[in-house]
């Protein structure tokens, strides 16, 4: 049986698992990181690991959510940066969002095909909670833009679809070539910002 830990030891181990999990998942990915490695990294046994998490996927999700919180705060701060026009400001927010995302390896691991694996291994309520968190942040993002003088006219749901599409393009940067993608992405960001502000309209698709 795993040893009993004091409250102080539990806090230290929990913090250590998040820190070491971030390092190992970022370096090796979810699939290639074992529970034995995670436990050893914080000086506990494999059996003791299960006192804190029911699976490595559960730890990975907590690591991702911690990284997302930091990422989201930085994104909200970007909105308050000055710019010549609302479109220029929103385009800059989009551009910085993608640049920042590329500096956080664990978020790249999460979006490169790990979501489906995690959704199968985690309790359904945990998955729904994460999805609600994403929607709540987009609502917050849109509201923050509007209060900061960037009058977004589309819904948070529409913006979500746009951002996910652009993220998938960035994911395939290695396939398309950085130089060609960079130029194309700049155009897409400009168009996305203009659409969000109602400066251009897309005709409804005919059935």
N, CA, C and O of each residue as an XYZ file, in Angstrom:
828
protein
N       0.847     -1.207      0.000
C       0.000      0.000      0.000
C       0.876      1.249      0.000
O       1.929      1.271      0.638
N       0.438      2.303     -0.726
C       1.214      3.547     -0.718
C       1.176      4.194      0.652
O       0.207      4.055      1.399
N       2.254      4.906      0.969
C       2.342      5.565      2.271
C       1.331      6.700      2.370
O       0.882      7.242      1.360
N       0.984      7.046      3.598
C       0.094      8.189      3.805
C       0.931      9.461      3.779
O       2.044      9.500      4.302
N       0.379     10.493      3.165
C       1.091     11.759      3.055
C       0.434     12.804      3.945
O      -0.780     12.797      4.148
N       1.260     13.701      4.471
C       0.720     14.830      5.215
C       0.091     15.814      4.228
O       0.312     15.716      3.020
N      -0.684     16.753      4.742
C      -1.303     17.752      3.874
C      -0.241     18.553      3.123
O      -0.410     18.873      1.946
N       0.847     18.872      3.811
C       1.926     19.631      3.171
C       2.582     18.813      2.067
O       2.887     19.341      0.997
N       2.798     17.540      2.318
C       3.390     16.663      1.295
C       2.456     16.527      0.096
O       2.907     16.507     -1.049
N       1.162     16.433      0.361
C       0.196     16.331     -0.737
C       0.257     17.559     -1.637
O       0.231     17.433     -2.861
N       0.338     18.743     -1.039
C       0.413     19.973     -1.827
C       1.673     20.003     -2.670
O       1.640     20.402     -3.834
N       2.788     19.579     -2.079
C       4.055     19.571     -2.801
C       4.027     18.567     -3.949
O       4.536     18.843     -5.035
N       3.434     17.407     -3.706
C       3.352     16.380     -4.754
C       2.423     16.822     -5.875
O       2.729     16.628     -7.052
N       1.289     17.415     -5.513
C       0.354     17.903     -6.530
C       1.011     18.950     -7.422
O       0.874     18.915     -8.645
N       1.727     19.885     -6.792
C       2.421     20.916     -7.563
C       3.524     20.288     -8.411
O       3.740     20.690     -9.555
N       4.218     19.301     -7.847
C       5.280     18.632     -8.585
C       4.752     17.859     -9.776
O       5.373     17.858    -10.839
N       3.617     17.201     -9.613
C       3.024     16.458    -10.730
C       2.644     17.392    -11.880
O       2.843     17.060    -13.049
N       2.103     18.544    -11.546
C       1.755     19.509    -12.587
C       3.004     20.017    -13.305
O       3.032     20.131    -14.530
N       4.028     20.316    -12.521
C       5.263     20.841    -13.107
C       5.978     19.784    -13.952
O       6.353     20.040    -15.096
N       6.163     18.592    -13.370
C       6.859     17.535    -14.100
C       6.006     17.002    -15.253
O       6.532     16.627    -16.301
N       4.686     16.971    -15.051
C       3.803     16.558    -16.128
C       3.929     17.478    -17.325
O       3.977     17.027    -18.469
N       3.982     18.768    -17.053
C       4.143     19.738    -18.139
C       5.429     19.475    -18.913
O       5.436     19.517    -20.143
N       6.513     19.204    -18.197
C       7.802     18.957    -18.852
C       7.771     17.677    -19.680
O       8.174     17.673    -20.843
N       7.292     16.588    -19.074
C       7.305     15.299    -19.758
C       6.313     15.253    -20.922
O       6.642     14.756    -21.999
N       5.104     15.770    -20.707
C       4.120     15.772    -21.786
C       4.582     16.650    -22.941
O       4.372     16.308    -24.105
N       5.208     17.776    -22.626
C       5.684     18.684    -23.675
C       6.791     18.037    -24.493
O       6.877     18.233    -25.705
N       7.637     17.263    -23.819
C       8.779     16.658    -24.500
C       8.426     15.385    -25.252
O       8.897     15.166    -26.368
N       7.586     14.533    -24.634
C       7.332     13.221    -25.214
C       5.904     13.010    -25.709
O       5.635     12.049    -26.429
N       4.993     13.896    -25.333
C       3.595     13.698    -25.688
C       2.890     12.836    -24.648
O       3.526     12.278    -23.754
N       1.603     12.736    -24.772
C       0.810     11.985    -23.796
C       1.031     10.480    -23.910
O       1.233      9.798    -22.906
N       0.991      9.979    -25.113
C       1.059      8.531    -25.330
C       2.379      7.941    -24.844
O       2.395      6.851    -24.274
N       3.484      8.651    -25.064
C       4.805      8.110    -24.747
C       5.258      8.424    -23.320
O       6.348      8.019    -22.916
N       4.450      9.125    -22.572
C       4.769      9.404    -21.170
C       4.028      8.405    -20.298
O       2.808      8.270    -20.400
N       4.752      7.710    -19.449
C       4.134      6.673    -18.611
C       3.866      7.190    -17.200
O       4.464      8.171    -16.756
N       2.975      6.523    -16.525
C       2.682      6.866    -15.133
C       3.918      6.626    -14.263
O       4.173      7.376    -13.320
N       4.683      5.579    -14.583
C       5.916      5.312    -13.834
C       6.871      6.500    -13.916
O       7.478      6.877    -12.914
N       7.004      7.087    -15.092
C       7.902      8.236    -15.270
C       7.392      9.452    -14.508
O       8.171     10.180    -13.893
N       6.097      9.665    -14.551
C       5.509     10.807    -13.847
C       5.699     10.656    -12.338
O       6.056     11.611    -11.648
N       5.456      9.455    -11.840
C       5.598      9.209    -10.408
C       7.052      9.359     -9.966
O       7.342      9.972     -8.939
N       7.955      8.793    -10.754
C       9.379      8.854    -10.407
C       9.884     10.291    -10.398
O      10.759     10.644     -9.608
N       9.332     11.115    -11.275
C       9.785     12.504    -11.387
C       9.517     13.299    -10.119
O      10.195     14.292     -9.856
N       8.530     12.870     -9.324
C       8.220     13.581     -8.076
C       8.541     12.731     -6.849
O       8.204     13.095     -5.722
N       9.193     11.598     -7.081
C       9.647     10.783     -5.964
C       8.586      9.965     -5.266
O       8.685      9.722     -4.063
N       7.563      9.530     -6.004
C       6.539      8.670     -5.405
C       6.420      7.388     -6.225
O       6.964      7.300     -7.326
N       5.722      6.413     -5.698
C       5.527      5.150     -6.408
C       4.362      5.269     -7.392
O       3.569      6.210     -7.339
N       4.286      4.291     -8.286
C       3.169      4.255     -9.222
C       1.841      4.139     -8.474
O       0.854      4.782     -8.832
N       1.833      3.301     -7.424
C       0.611      3.127     -6.630
C       0.196      4.447     -5.983
O      -0.992      4.764     -5.913
N       1.181      5.215     -5.510
C       0.878      6.499     -4.861
C       0.339      7.508     -5.868
O      -0.431      8.397     -5.503
N       0.736      7.379     -7.133
C       0.229      8.301     -8.162
C      -1.295      8.298     -8.185
O      -1.931      9.337     -8.361
N      -1.873      7.096     -8.002
C      -3.330      6.963     -8.100
C      -4.063      7.575     -6.901
O      -5.292      7.652     -6.897
N      -3.317      8.004     -5.900
C      -3.946      8.750     -4.811
C      -4.275     10.170     -5.257
O      -5.096     10.853     -4.645
N      -3.621     10.602     -6.330
C      -3.789     11.973     -6.807
C      -4.565     12.047     -8.132
O      -5.346     12.975     -8.346
N      -4.349     11.084     -9.003
C      -5.021     11.089    -10.301
C      -5.421      9.657    -10.672
O      -4.692      8.698    -10.417
N      -6.603      9.550    -11.281
C      -7.066      8.227    -11.684
C      -6.395      7.747    -12.967
O      -6.467      6.562    -13.294
N      -5.743      8.654    -13.700
C      -5.069      8.294    -14.947
C      -4.104      9.403    -15.332
O      -4.173     10.514    -14.807
N      -3.206      9.089    -16.253
C      -2.295     10.128    -16.729
C      -3.051     11.147    -17.581
O      -2.643     12.304    -17.681
N      -4.152     10.713    -18.193
C      -4.971     11.646    -18.977
C      -5.576     12.724    -18.086
O      -5.688     13.880    -18.494
N      -5.967     12.342    -16.861
C      -6.532     13.321    -15.930
C      -5.482     14.357    -15.545
O      -5.784     15.548    -15.469
N      -4.244     13.910    -15.301
C      -3.161     14.847    -15.004
C      -2.889     15.734    -16.207
O      -2.728     16.946    -16.069
N      -2.838     15.130    -17.383
C      -2.586     15.901    -18.605
C      -3.624     17.005    -18.769
O      -3.296     18.128    -19.149
N      -4.871     16.676    -18.481
C      -5.932     17.665    -18.630
C      -5.734     18.825    -17.664
O      -5.965     19.978    -18.028
N      -5.307     18.532    -16.431
C      -5.051     19.598    -15.468
C      -3.874     20.458    -15.911
O      -3.890     21.677    -15.734
N      -2.853     19.824    -16.487
C      -1.695     20.569    -17.002
C      -2.134     21.495    -18.139
O      -1.733     22.658    -18.197
N      -2.955     20.969    -19.032
C      -3.448     21.770    -20.159
C      -4.282     22.943    -19.664
O      -4.124     24.066    -20.142
N      -5.165     22.687    -18.714
C      -6.037     23.755    -18.213
C      -5.233     24.837    -17.495
O      -5.570     26.019    -17.575
N      -4.179     24.440    -16.797
C      -3.305     25.424    -16.158
C      -2.626     26.293    -17.214
O      -2.551     27.513    -17.067
N      -2.129     25.659    -18.283
C      -1.482     26.407    -19.367
C      -2.486     27.303    -20.083
O      -2.160     28.426    -20.468
N      -3.700     26.806    -20.259
C      -4.738     27.601    -20.921
C      -5.079     28.849    -20.117
O      -5.287     29.917    -20.693
N      -5.139     28.727    -18.803
C      -5.449     29.889    -17.975
C      -4.406     30.985    -18.153
O      -4.750     32.162    -18.255
N      -3.147     30.604    -18.191
C      -2.072     31.578    -18.393
C      -2.171     32.188    -19.790
O      -2.006     33.395    -19.967
N      -2.440     31.344    -20.766
C      -2.574     31.793    -22.159
C      -3.738     32.768    -22.299
O      -3.617     33.791    -22.973
N      -4.842     32.458    -21.677
C      -6.031     33.309    -21.781
C      -5.810     34.672    -21.158
O      -6.251     35.680    -21.710
N      -5.139     34.723    -20.025
C      -4.863     36.013    -19.391
C      -3.993     36.889    -20.287
O      -4.209     38.097    -20.380
N      -3.022     36.284    -20.938
C      -2.161     37.038    -21.850
C      -2.953     37.523    -23.068
O      -2.734     38.632    -23.555
N      -3.864     36.694    -23.552
C      -4.698     37.100    -24.692
C      -5.574     38.292    -24.339
O      -5.701     39.230    -25.125
N      -6.173     38.254    -23.161
C      -7.029     39.367    -22.742
C      -6.220     40.651    -22.610
O      -6.713     41.736    -22.919
N      -4.983     40.526    -22.152
C      -4.121     41.704    -22.025
C      -3.784     42.278    -23.399
O      -3.614     43.489    -23.538
N      -3.687     41.423    -24.410
C      -3.371     41.878    -25.763
C      -4.451     42.815    -26.305
O      -4.163     43.725    -27.083
N      -5.685     42.584    -25.891
C      -6.809     43.363    -26.419
C      -6.675     44.835    -26.075
O      -7.159     45.690    -26.816
N      -6.036     45.136    -24.977
C      -5.913     46.522    -24.525
C      -4.767     47.275    -25.195
O      -4.552     48.454    -24.913
N      -4.026     46.601    -26.083
C      -2.928     47.269    -26.773
C      -3.481     48.249    -27.812
O      -4.506     47.970    -28.435
N      -2.813     49.399    -28.006
C      -3.308     50.405    -28.967
C      -3.114     49.953    -30.415
O      -2.347     49.034    -30.702
N      -3.821     50.616    -31.302
C      -3.701     50.336    -32.737
C      -4.404     51.421    -33.524
O      -5.196     52.183    -32.970
N      -4.117     51.495    -34.822
C      -4.671     52.571    -35.653
C      -6.177     52.435    -35.839
O      -6.903     53.429    -35.820
N      -6.638     51.215    -36.017
C      -8.067     50.966    -36.245
C      -8.487     49.727    -35.466
O      -7.632     48.939    -35.062
N      -9.800     49.537    -35.244
C     -10.257     48.306    -34.597
C      -9.807     47.053    -35.341
O      -9.445     46.053    -34.723
N      -9.833     47.115    -36.695
C      -9.411     45.929    -37.446
C      -7.924     45.640    -37.220
O      -7.534     44.486    -37.045
N      -7.104     46.679    -37.223
C      -5.669     46.489    -36.988
C      -5.430     45.911    -35.601
O      -4.577     45.043    -35.422
N      -6.180     46.392    -34.630
C      -6.016     45.886    -33.266
C      -6.433     44.429    -33.164
O      -5.734     43.621    -32.552
N      -7.585     44.087    -33.770
C      -8.067     42.711    -33.681
C      -7.156     41.767    -34.458
O      -6.902     40.647    -34.013
N      -6.665     42.204    -35.607
C      -5.719     41.387    -36.370
C      -4.466     41.121    -35.550
O      -3.939     40.009    -35.556
N      -3.986     42.149    -34.839
C      -2.800     41.998    -33.988
C      -3.069     41.017    -32.856
O      -2.197     40.227    -32.495
N      -4.279     41.065    -32.292
C      -4.647     40.119    -31.232
C      -4.609     38.691    -31.769
O      -4.040     37.800    -31.138
N      -5.219     38.477    -32.940
C      -5.219     37.150    -33.549
C      -3.783     36.674    -33.819
O      -3.424     35.537    -33.513
N      -2.984     37.560    -34.392
C      -1.611     37.189    -34.753
C      -0.792     36.836    -33.520
O      -0.069     35.841    -33.513
N      -0.905     37.647    -32.483
C      -0.159     37.373    -31.253
C      -0.657     36.110    -30.566
O       0.112     35.394    -29.925
N      -1.955     35.843    -30.707
C      -2.514     34.634    -30.101
C      -1.859     33.389    -30.691
O      -1.512     32.463    -29.958
N      -1.689     33.364    -32.010
C      -1.061     32.216    -32.652
C       0.426     32.144    -32.329
O       0.967     31.058    -32.119
N       1.084     33.297    -32.290
C       2.511     33.316    -31.963
C       2.744     32.814    -30.542
O       3.675     32.051    -30.284
N       1.885     33.256    -29.626
C       2.008     32.830    -28.229
C       1.730     31.353    -28.079
O       2.436     30.656    -27.349
N       0.705     30.867    -28.764
C       0.340     29.454    -28.697
C       1.510     28.561    -29.097
O       1.703     27.489    -28.522
N       2.292     29.003    -30.085
C       3.417     28.203    -30.573
C       4.562     28.142    -29.572
O       5.484     27.344    -29.738
N       4.516     28.976    -28.532
C       5.575     28.960    -27.519
C       5.210     28.077    -26.321
O       6.000     27.943    -25.387
N       4.012     27.473    -26.348
C       3.556     26.641    -25.218
C       3.402     25.202    -25.717
O       2.333     24.832    -26.202
N       4.450     24.393    -25.605
C       4.449     23.041    -26.194
C       3.287     22.161    -25.766
O       2.754     21.412    -26.585
N       2.877     22.234    -24.490
C       1.831     21.324    -24.038
C       0.495     21.618    -24.717
O      -0.316     20.709    -24.892
N       0.254     22.866    -25.101
C      -0.963     23.190    -25.832
C      -0.891     22.667    -27.265
O      -1.906     22.276    -27.842
N       0.304     22.661    -27.830
C       0.457     22.090    -29.160
C       0.224     20.583    -29.126
O      -0.394     20.028    -30.033
N       0.719     19.921    -28.078
C       0.493     18.487    -27.921
C      -1.012     18.215    -27.836
O      -1.519     17.274    -28.446
N      -1.712     19.050    -27.072
C      -3.148     18.867    -26.864
C      -3.931     18.955    -28.165
O      -4.865     18.185    -28.386
N      -3.550     19.897    -29.027
C      -4.303     20.109    -30.262
C      -3.841     19.227    -31.412
O      -4.476     19.214    -32.467
N      -2.754     18.492    -31.232
C      -2.267     17.612    -32.296
C      -2.774     16.179    -32.118
O      -1.980     15.239    -32.066
N      -4.084     16.017    -32.026
C      -4.681     14.695    -32.032
C      -4.866     14.030    -30.682
O      -5.300     12.879    -30.629
N      -4.550     14.715    -29.579
C      -4.684     14.089    -28.270
C      -6.089     14.253    -27.685
O      -6.467     13.520    -26.771
N      -6.857     15.201    -28.201
C      -8.153     15.491    -27.590
C      -9.075     14.272    -27.624
O      -9.749     13.971    -26.639
N      -9.101     13.580    -28.752
C     -10.000     12.426    -28.875
C      -9.619     11.337    -27.873
O     -10.490     10.719    -27.262
N      -8.317     11.105    -27.708
C      -7.846     10.097    -26.745
C      -8.265     10.472    -25.331
O      -8.713      9.624    -24.559
N      -8.114     11.752    -24.999
C      -8.450     12.211    -23.655
C      -9.946     12.092    -23.405
O     -10.372     11.655    -22.336
N     -10.744     12.485    -24.402
C     -12.194     12.439    -24.247
C     -12.686     11.028    -23.968
O     -13.696     10.842    -23.289
N     -11.972     10.028    -24.492
C     -12.369      8.635    -24.275
C     -11.972      8.137    -22.896
O     -12.581      7.202    -22.375
N     -10.947      8.757    -22.293
C     -10.412      8.270    -21.021
C     -10.932      9.037    -19.805
O     -10.827      8.548    -18.680
N     -11.480     10.211    -20.011
C     -11.921     11.031    -18.889
C     -13.425     10.885    -18.655
O     -14.163     10.536    -19.577
N     -13.880     11.148    -17.439
C     -15.326     11.157    -17.176
C     -16.014     12.180    -18.086
O     -15.461     13.242    -18.371
N     -17.201     11.851    -18.528
C     -17.919     12.724    -19.460
C     -18.111     14.128    -18.895
O     -18.027     15.110    -19.631
N     -18.367     14.225    -17.606
C     -18.587     15.533    -16.991
C     -17.330     16.390    -17.062
O     -17.415     17.606    -17.236
N     -16.157     15.760    -16.927
C     -14.894     16.498    -17.011
C     -14.710     17.078    -18.411
O     -14.241     18.206    -18.562
N     -15.073     16.319    -19.417
C     -14.969     16.795    -20.799
C     -15.939     17.945    -21.036
O     -15.585     18.946    -21.660
N     -17.174     17.796    -20.530
C     -18.168     18.865    -20.691
C     -17.717     20.131    -19.964
O     -17.918     21.242    -20.455
N     -17.108     19.955    -18.795
C     -16.618     21.097    -18.019
C     -15.560     21.868    -18.808
O     -15.546     23.099    -18.810
N     -14.680     21.132    -19.471
C     -13.642     21.791    -20.271
C     -14.262     22.554    -21.440
O     -13.843     23.669    -21.749
N     -15.248     21.959    -22.079
C     -15.908     22.617    -23.201
C     -16.629     23.881    -22.739
O     -16.616     24.896    -23.434
N     -17.260     23.818    -21.560
C     -17.920     25.008    -21.016
C     -16.902     26.100    -20.727
O     -17.171     27.282    -20.941
N     -15.737     25.701    -20.242
C     -14.681     26.666    -19.960
C     -14.240     27.370    -21.233
O     -14.010     28.580    -21.225
N     -14.120     26.626    -22.326
C     -13.756     27.228    -23.617
C     -14.805     28.240    -24.060
O     -14.477     29.342    -24.500
N     -16.082     27.846    -23.938
C     -17.163     28.754    -24.361
C     -17.206     30.001    -23.478
O     -17.401     31.113    -23.970
N     -17.024     29.807    -22.179
C     -17.044     30.956    -21.267
C     -15.921     31.931    -21.597
O     -16.108     33.147    -21.533
N     -14.748     31.393    -21.950
C     -13.634     32.283    -22.284
C     -13.918     33.063    -23.553
O     -13.602     34.250    -23.628
N     -14.504     32.426    -24.547
C     -14.810     33.145    -25.780
C     -15.834     34.249    -25.529
O     -15.738     35.334    -26.103
N     -16.806     33.972    -24.679
C     -17.759     35.017    -24.293
C     -17.022     36.180    -23.633
O     -17.291     37.346    -23.922
N     -16.091     35.846    -22.747
C     -15.304     36.869    -22.061
C     -14.436     37.650    -23.046
O     -14.300     38.868    -22.938
N     -13.851     36.935    -24.003
C     -12.995     37.571    -25.004
C     -13.769     38.573    -25.844
O     -13.314     39.695    -26.064
N     -14.941     38.163    -26.312
C     -15.769     39.047    -27.132
C     -16.209     40.263    -26.327
O     -16.167     41.388    -26.823
N     -16.629     40.039    -25.091
C     -17.071     41.145    -24.243
C     -15.921     42.121    -23.969
O     -16.114     43.337    -23.969
N     -14.744     41.581    -23.740
C     -13.576     42.425    -23.470
C     -13.229     43.258    -24.701
O     -12.906     44.440    -24.584
N     -13.297     42.648    -25.864
C     -13.031     43.389    -27.106
C     -14.006     44.549    -27.261
O     -13.601     45.671    -27.566
N     -15.268     44.282    -27.055
C     -16.280     45.325    -27.226
C     -16.071     46.468    -26.239
O     -16.191     47.638    -26.604
N     -15.758     46.134    -24.993
C     -15.562     47.188    -23.996
C     -14.278     47.969    -24.248
O     -14.138     49.101    -23.785
N     -13.331     47.364    -24.987
C     -12.058     48.018    -25.261
C     -12.074     48.783    -26.580
O     -11.036     49.276    -27.022
N     -13.253     48.887    -27.217
C     -13.345     49.659    -28.447
C     -13.125     48.854    -29.713
O     -12.838     49.418    -30.769
N     -13.259     47.529    -29.614
C     -13.187     46.661    -30.804
C     -14.576     46.052    -30.964
O     -14.873     45.019    -30.365
N     -15.424     46.684    -31.765
C     -16.851     46.320    -31.805
C     -17.155     45.046    -32.600
O     -17.626     45.113    -33.736
N     -16.886     43.909    -32.005
C     -17.180     42.632    -32.658
C     -18.688     42.454    -32.775
O     -19.426     42.662    -31.812
N     -19.136     42.067    -33.964
C     -20.579     41.932    -34.193
C     -21.024     40.476    -34.288
O     -22.220     40.192    -34.216
N     -20.088     39.559    -34.448
C     -20.476     38.153    -34.531
C     -20.550     37.560    -33.127
O     -20.090     38.168    -32.161
N     -21.125     36.385    -33.026
C     -21.256     35.723    -31.725
C     -19.957     35.017    -31.349
O     -19.087     34.791    -32.191
N     -19.847     34.679    -30.081
C     -18.685     33.927    -29.612
C     -18.612     32.570    -30.307
O     -17.523     32.062    -30.573
N     -19.773     31.987    -30.601
C     -19.804     30.696    -31.285
C     -19.218     30.799    -32.689
O     -18.466     29.924    -33.118
N     -19.564     31.874    -33.405
C     -19.009     32.068    -34.747
C     -17.495     32.292    -34.678
O     -16.746     31.765    -35.502
N     -17.054     33.072    -33.697
C     -15.620     33.312    -33.550
C     -14.895     32.014    -33.242
O     -13.781     31.796    -33.719
N     -15.511     31.154    -32.452
C     -14.910     29.866    -32.127
C     -14.628     29.071    -33.398
O     -13.546     28.503    -33.554
N     -15.599     29.032    -34.299
C     -15.407     28.309    -35.552
C     -14.262     28.879    -36.378
O     -13.469     28.135    -36.955
N     -14.183     30.207    -36.430
C     -13.098     30.857    -37.162
C     -11.739     30.510    -36.574
O     -10.813     30.155    -37.303
N     -11.620     30.613    -35.247
C     -10.339     30.395    -34.600
C      -9.878     28.948    -34.733
O      -8.694     28.690    -34.949
N     -10.808     28.004    -34.603
C     -10.425     26.608    -34.737
C      -9.931     26.327    -36.151
O      -8.969     25.581    -36.335
N     -10.581     26.919    -37.150
C     -10.153     26.725    -38.536
C      -8.742     27.257    -38.743
O      -7.922     26.606    -39.391
N      -8.455     28.426    -38.203
C      -7.126     29.011    -38.339
C      -6.088     28.200    -37.568
O      -4.953     28.055    -38.021
N      -6.470     27.675    -36.410
C      -5.542     26.849    -35.648
C      -5.152     25.603    -36.433
O      -3.991     25.195    -36.405
N      -6.102     24.998    -37.127
C      -5.787     23.817    -37.911
C      -4.813     24.150    -39.039
O      -3.959     23.333    -39.386
N      -4.938     25.344    -39.608
C      -3.992     25.766    -40.647
C      -2.583     25.875    -40.069
O      -1.612     25.449    -40.694
N      -2.482     26.444    -38.884
C      -1.173     26.594    -38.235
C      -0.584     25.224    -37.885
O       0.632     25.039    -37.945
N      -1.434     24.272    -37.522
C      -0.956     22.940    -37.180
C      -0.230     22.280    -38.341
O       0.643     21.437    -38.133
N      -0.590     22.663    -39.570
C       0.009     22.050    -40.760
C       1.088     22.927    -41.376
O       1.379     22.829    -42.568
N       1.674     23.782    -40.551
C       2.729     24.665    -41.045
C       3.887     23.878    -41.648
O       4.425     24.270    -42.684
N       4.278     22.776    -41.017
C       5.396     21.985    -41.521
C       5.090     21.357    -42.868
O       5.988     21.170    -43.688
N       3.820     21.030    -43.102
C       3.437     20.422    -44.376
C       3.427     21.443    -45.503
O       3.822     21.140    -46.629
N       2.975     22.651    -45.198
C       2.811     23.662    -46.233
C       4.065     24.500    -46.449
O       4.264     25.076    -47.518
N       4.899     24.559    -45.430
C       6.087     25.404    -45.540
C       5.849     26.719    -44.827
O       4.871     27.404    -45.123
N       6.720     27.094    -43.889
C       6.508     28.289    -43.059
C       6.327     29.561    -43.846
O       5.486     30.388    -43.493
N       7.108     29.743    -44.924
C       7.051     31.012    -45.663
C       5.718     31.206    -46.358
O       5.132     32.287    -46.292
N       5.231     30.156    -47.030
C       3.957     30.288    -47.737
C       2.799     30.421    -46.752
O       1.855     31.172    -46.996
N       2.874     29.694    -45.647
C       1.790     29.756    -44.666
C       1.753     31.114    -43.981
O       0.674     31.647    -43.724
N       2.902     31.673    -43.688
C       2.951     32.959    -42.996
C       2.223     34.029    -43.790
O       1.439     34.796    -43.230
N       2.477     34.087    -45.097
C       1.826     35.083    -45.942
C       0.325     34.821    -46.021
O      -0.478     35.750    -45.929
N      -0.051     33.555    -46.191
C      -1.470     33.213    -46.297
C      -2.196     33.459    -44.985
O      -3.335     33.928    -44.975
N      -1.531     33.140    -43.874
C      -2.157     33.315    -42.568
C      -2.429     34.786    -42.291
O      -3.460     35.124    -41.709
N      -1.523     35.663    -42.698
C      -1.730     37.096    -42.495
C      -2.989     37.569    -43.223
O      -3.764     38.363    -42.689
N      -3.182     37.076    -44.435
C      -4.390     37.429    -45.196
C      -5.627     36.894    -44.486
O      -6.628     37.598    -44.357
N      -5.557     35.645    -44.025
C      -6.706     35.040    -43.355
C      -7.054     35.782    -42.065
O      -8.228     35.948    -41.736
N      -6.033     36.226    -41.342
C      -6.279     36.954    -40.101
C      -6.941     38.300    -40.374
O      -7.843     38.715    -39.647
N      -6.489     38.974    -41.419
C      -7.097     40.250    -41.806
C      -8.565     40.051    -42.176
O      -9.428     40.823    -41.758
N      -8.841     39.014    -42.960
C     -10.214     38.740    -43.376
C     -11.080     38.340    -42.177
O     -12.231     38.762    -42.064
N     -10.515     37.524    -41.287
C     -11.262     37.098    -40.098
C     -11.605     38.299    -39.226
O     -12.720     38.399    -38.714
N     -10.649     39.209    -39.055
C     -10.900     40.404    -38.238
C     -11.976     41.274    -38.877
O     -12.866     41.775    -38.190
N     -11.892     41.451    -40.193
C     -12.895     42.259    -40.897
C     -14.280     41.637    -40.768
O     -15.271     42.347    -40.595
N     -14.348     40.316    -40.851
C     -15.632     39.634    -40.718
C     -16.186     39.786    -39.303
O     -17.379     40.034    -39.124
N     -15.329     39.637    -38.306
C     -15.760     39.777    -36.915
C     -16.336     41.164    -36.639
O     -17.228     41.319    -35.805
N     -15.820     42.170    -37.346
C     -16.249     43.552    -37.136
C     -17.403     43.950    -38.056
O     -17.869     45.088    -38.004
N     -17.861     43.035    -38.887
C     -18.971     43.332    -39.786
C     -18.581     44.166    -40.983
O     -19.448     44.729    -41.651
N     -17.283     44.259    -41.273
C     -16.823     45.054    -42.404
C     -16.997     44.333    -43.728
O     -17.062     44.961    -44.785
N     -17.072     43.016    -43.663
C     -17.390     42.221    -44.839
C     -18.474     41.210    -44.460
O     -18.567     40.800    -43.303
N     -19.266     40.824    -45.406
C     -20.334     39.873    -45.150
C     -20.171     38.680    -46.081
O     -19.744     38.812    -47.228
N     -20.521     37.513    -45.554
C     -20.485     36.291    -46.329
C     -21.904     35.896    -46.662
O     -22.732     35.738    -45.765
N     -22.195     35.734    -47.933
C     -23.543     35.360    -48.338
C     -23.862     33.955    -47.831
O     -22.993     33.083    -47.850
N     -25.109     33.722    -47.375
C     -25.481     32.391    -46.901
C     -25.274     31.352    -47.996
O     -25.598     31.599    -49.158
N     -24.729     30.180    -47.626
C     -24.493     29.133    -48.607
C     -25.815     28.540    -49.070
O     -26.696     28.228    -48.268
N     -25.928     28.394    -50.376
C     -27.156     27.812    -50.914
C     -27.177     26.320    -50.721
O     -26.150     25.651    -50.831
N     -28.348     25.804    -50.433
C     -28.504     24.355    -50.241
C     -28.425     23.653    -51.577
O     -28.532     22.428    -51.637
